[in-house]
Amino acid sequence: MPITAGDIAERIGGWVDGNPEMELSGFTAAENAQPGDLTFAENSHYFRLAEQSAASAILVDEEQVKGSKALIRVSKPRVAFAKVVPFFFPEPQRTPGIHPTAEVASSATVSGSAYVGPNCVIEENVRLGQHAVLHGNNYVGAESAIGDEAQLFPGVIVYSKSLIGNRSRIHANSVVGSDGFGYVMEAGRHLKVPQIGYVDIREDVEIGANVTIDRGALGPTVIGRGSKIDNLVMIAHNVEIGEHCIVVAQAGIAGSTQLGNYVTLAGQTGVAGHLKLGDRSTVAGQSGVMHNIGSGEKWFGSPAQPSHQMKRQLIAQQQLPDLLRRVGELEKQLQAIHSQSTVPQPGEME
């Protein structure tokens, strides 16, 4: 069914500056656009490129000056971009059913609208919700629950007693619920502390590829509603991540640390254990967090410090070579003065 500029504008809360009946067949970057395509221009630079392209219409903000093409004007172009893409590139829909190569325990409850792909293993007393999708080569341990419309992409492993909320998505080769790293020393050897907790992933969470989330030693490791975890992140036992947090690639969070709501950890951040990071706090990339962080605060550095304090230290470090040079010159001047003061004066030798 053709999509018109007016259809798109209505669905994303915008309006058409041009012909609303124009049919659009694709959505792409300006350099690849063909007649019939919609493209996106976030600022004046990209708008010039879009104007020069073969695209038929441009998604822009409300303030953009009128050009030669039809415009779909919106108040927040980035948000509109995210909403437009699914119109042209809808996710493939799986036909409900269980693949013949899948192994499903007799005590498991699998919704009739769910899809279980090739080579999946579903253990005892697992619950798989409506329209849930296991793409293939997935393992779901006993007594786990996968919510409605949740998706496990290929190779995801879910250990026993894990909870995955409605509409949450876990990408390839991630592991949920493996043992936490807990040992005590006895008689010169490491004695394993049994990890008998679980993982509780709430609604609308997205977890990237190759992420590891450990089960709690006692009680849960929690990923709050709406939080987004990038690829290659490590989350240790009994960590509690609040709602709508962002944890970027290669970050690591040690055991029992608590993140409030809307916390951002940038790439390669390391957070020590048993800490608290307040609501809407932000930690810059490659920082090492060793202390609690208050709500709304921005920290960076290793060890991380409040941003205003760390900036002063960085500025001081940049000035250090010049400071050392000036100190060296002052030392030479002092040595010269000292040498002159110790030279015997006429008459002192008599």
N, C-alpha and C positions, 0 to 999 in steps of 0.2 A: 504494500500500500504506500503510495507516495506521501512524503512528509513535506509540508509547506513551511515557508518562513513564519507564517502566522501560527501554525501548530506549535512550532518550537517556542516562539515567543510566549504563547499562552502557558505552556508547560513550565517555563522557567521564570515566569513573572516579569517578562520584558515587553517591549513593543517594537514594531517594525517601522523603520524609516525607509519606505520604499514600497514595493509590491508585496503584500502579504500572501498572495496566491502563488508566488514563485515556488516551484517544486525544487527540493534539495535532495540530492542522492548520496552525498558523502560528507565527511568531516575530516579535514586534513590540514597539515601545515601549509603555509602560503607557497613555499617553493615547490610543493608537489601538487598543488591544487589544479583541478580541471573544471571546465564549465559544469555547473550544477552542484559544485561543492560549496560547503560552508567552511570558512576558516576563522581563526581567532587572532585578535589583535589586542594585547594587554596594554600597550602603550603606543606612543606616537611613532616610534621606530618600527614596530611590527605592523602598525597601520599602513605605513608607507610601503612596506613589502607586500602587504595584502592587497593594496590598491593596484600594485604593479602586476599582481598575479592574475591567473585565469579564473579565480574563484568567483562565484556569482553573488555571494553574500558574506558579510563579516560580522562576527560577534564582538561587540565593543561596549565600553561603558557609556553612560548617559551623556557625558560631556564631550565625547569625540566629535570633532567638526565633520560635517557631511562631506562625503567624497562622491565618486562616480558610481559606487556600487550600493546595493541594498544593505542596510544595516539592521541588525537585531540589537537593540540597546537594552542594557541591564544595569542595575546598580552595583553588582558585584561580579565582574567578569570571570574571576577565578572560580567562584561557586557555580556560576552558570556553565562554565566549561565542564566541570565534573558532572553536572546534570545532563548535558547535551550528549556526551560520548555514548552512554548506553542506548540512546535512540538509534544510533547508526551501527553500534557494535554491541548488541545484546549478548549476554553470556549464553553459551550453549546450554540447552535444557536436557537433562538426563531423563530417559524413560524410566519410570519407577520399576523396581525389580531387583533381584539378587542374581548376580552372575553365577553361572554353573561352577566356576572354580572357587567361589567363596565358601568359607566354612563358618557356619553360624550355629552357635549352641542352641539346643532345644529350649532352654530357659530364657533366651534373649527375646526381647520385644522389639520388633522392627516394624515401623509404620508402613502401611501399604503404599504410601506415596514416596517412600525413601528409595534411594538407589545405593546398592552395594556392589562395587566394581570388582574386577578380576583379582583373585588371590588375596582377598581380604579375609581376616580372621576376627570373628566376634565371639568373645568368651561368654561365660555364664552370667545371666542376669543383667546383661547390658540392655539399655533402653536407647533406641534410635528414633528420633522425633520425625514429625511430618516434613516431607520434602528435604530431609537431610541427605547429604551426598558424601559417600566414601569413594573417591575416584579410583583407587586401586592400590594393591600392596599395602593396605593399612592393617594395623593390629589394634584392637580395642580390648583392653583388659577387663576382667570380671568386675561387675557391679558399677561400671562406668555409665554415664548418661550423656548422650549427644543430643542437643536441643533441636528445635524446629529450624529448618533452613540452614543449619550449620553445615560447613564443608570441611572435609579433610582431604587435602591434595595428596598426590602420590607419595608413598613412603612415610607418611606421618604415623608415629607410634604413640599410642595412648595407654599408659599403664593403668592398673586396676584402681577403681574407686574415683577416677577423675570425673569432673563435671565440666561440660562445655556448653555454654549458654546459647540461646536462640540467635541465629544469624551470625554466629562467630565463624571465622575462617582461619584455618591453620595451613600454611604452605609447606611445600615439599620437604620431607626428611627432618621435620622438627620432631622433638621428643618431649612428651608431656608426662610428668609424674615419675621420672627416674629418681633413684635414691639421692637424698641430700648427702653432702660431703661431711659426714659426721664420724669422728674417731676419737678415742681416748687412749692414752699411753698406759700400758700395764706390762710390767716385767720386760721392758725394753722392746715391746712390739705394739703396733697400732691395733686396738680393739674396735671393731665396728659398732657404732651406736645404731640400733635398728631404727629405720625410718618408717613409721607406721601412720603418717598423716596422708594427705591427699592434695590434689590441685583443684581449685575452683576458678574456672574461667567464666566470667559473667557474659551478659548479652552484648552483641555488636562489637566484639573484640576482633582485631585482625592481627595475626601473628605471622611473621615472615618465614623464610626458608632457613633451615638449619639452626633453629632456636632450641635451647634446652631450658626446661622449666622443671625444677626439682620439687618433689612432694615434700610436705612438711615432715619434720621429725615427729612432732605431735601437732595435730590440727592441720589447717590448710595453708597452702601457698595461694594467694588470691591475686587475680588480675581483674581490675574493676571494669565496670560497664563502659564500653566505648573507647577503651584504650587501644593504642596501636603500637605494636612491637615490630621493629625492623628485623632484617636478616642478621644471623650470627650474634644473637644476644644471649647472655647467660643470666638466668634468674634462679637464685639459690633457695634453699628450703625456708619456708615460713616468711618469705618476703610478702608484703602486702602493697600492691600497686592500686592507687585510687582510680577514680573515674576519669576518662578522657585524657589520660597521660600519653606522652610520646616518648618512646625509648628508641634511640637511633642505633644503627649498626655497630656491632662490636662492643657495645656497652656491657658491663657486668655489674650485678647487684648482689652483694654478699648477704648471708643469712639474717633473717629477722629484721631487716630494714623495712621501714614503712614510708611510702610515698603518698602524699596527699592527692587531691584532685587537680587535674590540669598541670601536672609537673612535666617538665621537658628535660630529658637527659640527651645531650648531643652525642655524636659518634665517639666511640672509644672512651667514654666516661667509665671510671671505676668508682663504685660506692662501697665503702667498708660496711661491716655488719653492725646490726643493732642501732642504726641511726634513724632519725626522722627528718624527712624533707617536707616542708609545709606546702600548702595549697599554692599553685601557680608559681612555684619556684622554678628556676632555670639554671642548668649547669652546662657550661660551654664544653666543646669537644676536647678530648684528651685530658680532662681534669681528673684529679684523684681526690674524692671527697672523704674526709676523715672526721668531720664534725657535723652536728645537726645544722640544718638550714631552715631559717624562718620563712613564713609565708611571704610570697611575692619577691623574695630575694634572688639576686643573680650572682652566681659564683663562678670562678674559673681558676685554672692553675693547678699545679701539682706540688705540694698539697693545695687543694682548692681554698680560696679565700673570697670574701665579698669583692665584687667586681671593682668598686671604687678604690679599695685598698690594694688590690692586685695591680690595677692600672698605674697607681703611683709607684709601685715597686718596679714595674716594667720600664716606666719613664726614667727612674733612677738608674736602672741597669744600662739603659741606652746612653746615659750621660757619664757612665763610669769610665770609659776609656779617656775622655777629655779630662775628667777629674783626676785620673791617675797621672796624666801628662802634666797637668798644672801643679800637682803635688810634687812631682819629680823636679820641675823647674824651681819651685820654692825651696826644696831641699838643697839644690845646687847653690842657690843664692845664699841660703843660711850657712852652708859650708864655706862659701867664699868670705862672708862676713866674719865667720869664726876664725878663718885662717888669717885674715888681716888683723884681727884683734890680738892674735897671739904672736905676731912678728915683733921682735925687740925694737924699741924706739931708740933714736940716738941718745947716748948718755946712759942707757940702761945696762950696756955691756961693761961700763967702767966700774 
